Amino acid sequence: MPTLTRILVVLVVLAGLAGGAVYALATFVEPKPREMVIKVPQERIGTR
């Protein structure tokens, strides 16, 4: 039984670290907006 408890504690700690990393990335990293240009061939406009 101590082995099961140890595994569960390790998994909970790893999940907490992963959640903290996701939260830190979402909070502190600002995306840089940039313009996107997609060229559509003339043949594809107006046809299905």
Contacts in CASP RR format, 6 or more apart in sequence:
PFRMAT RR
TARGET T0000
AUTHOR 0000-0000-0000
METHOD contacts of the structure
MODEL  1
MPTLTRILVVLVVLAGLAGGAVYALATFVEPKPREMVIKVPQERIGTR
END
